[in-house]
Each structure stands twice: as C-alpha cells, then as structure tokens.
C-alpha cells in the first residue's frame, strides 16, 4: 500500500488496493493509472471525511467503467 493511504480512516484506506494498476496489462494500466494518481492527489489535499470516502467511491466507479470500455474496445477491434 502506498504511504499516502496509511494512517487514513478505514473508510478511505479501504480504496487503496482498488486503485492499484501495476498488475494490469499495459493497455488497461494506461487507463487506470490516472485515476490512482488523482485519488492520491485528493489524499494530499483533503482530510478524511464522509465526502472524501464518497468521492473515492465515485472515482473508483468511473475508473471501473473506463477500464471495462477499454476491454470491450479491445475485443471489438
């Protein structure tokens, strides 16, 4: 786990492994990594709160949608 995620409230730290991208194939990692970068940027800027946890969940949902589309695009090509 990246040090930015340590010592965060459990409702926020919970998202750390869900933003992991290094294990993905290159074409999916390229889609996923900017979301992980943005999540970590928000950790630098914002305090733990219900809104931060909600924002992380929505960012994760958006990332998942874009990764799924990349999988679909690859299969239709």
KEKE-3310 file (N, C-alpha, C; in steps of 0.2 Angstrom, whole numbers, plus 5000, padded with zeros to 4 digits):
npx = (5004:5003:5011:5004:4991:4991:4988:4976:4958:4948:4938:4942:4955:4952:4950:4963:4969:4960:4963:4974:4985:4997:4997:4990:4987:4997:4989:4977:4982:4986:4974:4969:4979:4979:4968:4971:4982:4975:4967:4976:4981:4970:4971:4982:4977:4965:4956:4951:4934:4917:4913:4925:4927:4915:4918:4930:4924:4915:4925:4932:4921:4920:4933:4932:4922:4928:4939:4932:4927:4938:4942:4931:4932:4944:4941:4932:4939)
npy = (4994:5011:5024:5036:5031:5026:5027:5033:5036:5021:5020:5027:5022:5009:5010:5009:4997:4995:5005:5000:4998:4993:4979:4977:4973:4982:4991:4992:4997:5010:5016:5015:5021:5035:5038:5033:5041:5053:5050:5049:5062:5069:5064:5070:5083:5084:5081:5066:5061:5059:5064:5063:5049:5046:5052:5045:5033:5036:5040:5028:5020:5027:5025:5011:5009:5015:5007:4995:4998:4999:4986:4981:4988:4983:4970:4971:4976)
npz = (5000:4996:5004:5006:5008:5021:5038:5036:5038:5040:5031:5020:5018:5013:5000:4994:4988:4978:4968:4963:4950:4943:4941:4930:4912:4900:4892:4899:4911:4907:4906:4919:4928:4929:4937:4949:4952:4953:4964:4974:4974:4979:4992:4996:4997:5004:5020:5029:5028:5027:5014:5007:5006:4999:4987:4983:4981:4970:4961:4959:4954:4941:4936:4935:4925:4913:4912:4909:4897:4889:4889:4881:4870:4865:4862:4852:4842)
capx = (5000:5006:5011:4998:4985:4992:4985:4969:4952:4947:4933:4946:4961:4949:4951:4970:4970:4956:4965:4980:4985:5003:4996:4986:4991:4998:4983:4972:4986:4986:4968:4968:4984:4977:4963:4975:4985:4970:4965:4982:4981:4965:4973:4986:4973:4959:4955:4946:4928:4912:4913:4931:4925:4910:4922:4934:4919:4913:4931:4933:4916:4922:4938:4930:4918:4933:4943:4928:4926:4944:4942:4926:4936:4950:4938:4928:4944)
capy = (5000:5017:5028:5041:5028:5023:5032:5036:5032:5014:5021:5029:5017:5004:5010:5009:4991:4995:5009:4998:4997:4990:4972:4976:4974:4989:4995:4994:5001:5017:5019:5015:5025:5042:5038:5032:5047:5058:5048:5051:5069:5071:5062:5076:5090:5084:5077:5061:5063:5055:5066:5060:5042:5046:5054:5040:5028:5038:5040:5021:5018:5030:5021:5004:5010:5016:5000:4990:5000:4998:4979:4980:4991:4978:4964:4973:4978)
capz = (5000:4995:5011:5006:5011:5028:5043:5034:5041:5036:5025:5015:5016:5010:4992:4991:4983:4972:4964:4961:4942:4941:4939:4924:4906:4899:4889:4904:4916:4905:4908:4927:4932:4930:4942:4955:4953:4955:4971:4978:4974:4983:4998:4998:4998:5008:5026:5029:5029:5023:5007:5003:5005:4994:4981:4981:4978:4963:4956:4958:4949:4935:4933:4933:4919:4908:4911:4906:4890:4886:4887:4876:4863:4863:4860:4846:4836)
cpx = (5004:5006:5006:4992:4985:4990:4979:4964:4951:4942:4936:4952:4958:4950:4958:4971:4966:4958:4972:4980:4991:5002:4992:4990:4991:4993:4978:4975:4986:4980:4967:4973:4982:4972:4966:4979:4981:4968:4970:4983:4976:4967:4978:4983:4968:4959:4950:4939:4923:4912:4919:4930:4920:4914:4926:4930:4917:4919:4932:4928:4918:4927:4936:4926:4923:4937:4939:4927:4932:4945:4937:4929:4941:4947:4934:4933:4946)
cpy = (5006:5021:5033:5038:5026:5029:5036:5033:5026:5015:5024:5025:5011:5004:5009:5003:4992:5000:5006:4996:4993:4983:4971:4976:4981:4994:4997:4998:5008:5020:5020:5020:5032:5043:5037:5038:5053:5057:5050:5059:5072:5069:5068:5082:5090:5079:5072:5064:5059:5057:5064:5053:5042:5047:5049:5034:5030:5038:5033:5018:5021:5026:5014:5004:5011:5010:4995:4992:4999:4990:4978:4982:4986:4972:4965:4975:4972)
cpz = (5000:5002:5011:5009:5018:5032:5041:5038:5037:5031:5019:5013:5013:5003:4990:4986:4977:4967:4961:4953:4939:4938:4932:4918:4904:4896:4894:4910:4914:4906:4916:4930:4933:4936:4949:4957:4956:4962:4976:4979:4979:4991:5001:5000:5003:5014:5025:5031:5025:5015:5003:5002:4999:4987:4979:4978:4971:4958:4954:4953:4942:4932:4931:4926:4913:4907:4907:4898:4886:4884:4882:4869:4861:4859:4853:4840:4832)
residu = (UNK:UNK:UNK:UNK:UNK:UNK:UNK:UNK:UNK:UNK:UNK:UNK:UNK:UNK:UNK:UNK:UNK:UNK:UNK:UNK:UNK:UNK:UNK:UNK:UNK:UNK:UNK:UNK:UNK:UNK:UNK:UNK:UNK:UNK:UNK:UNK:UNK:UNK:UNK:UNK:UNK:UNK:UNK:UNK:UNK:UNK:UNK:UNK:UNK:UNK:UNK:UNK:UNK:UNK:UNK:UNK:UNK:UNK:UNK:UNK:UNK:UNK:UNK:UNK:UNK:UNK:UNK:UNK:UNK:UNK:UNK:UNK:UNK:UNK:UNK:UNK:UNK)
# end
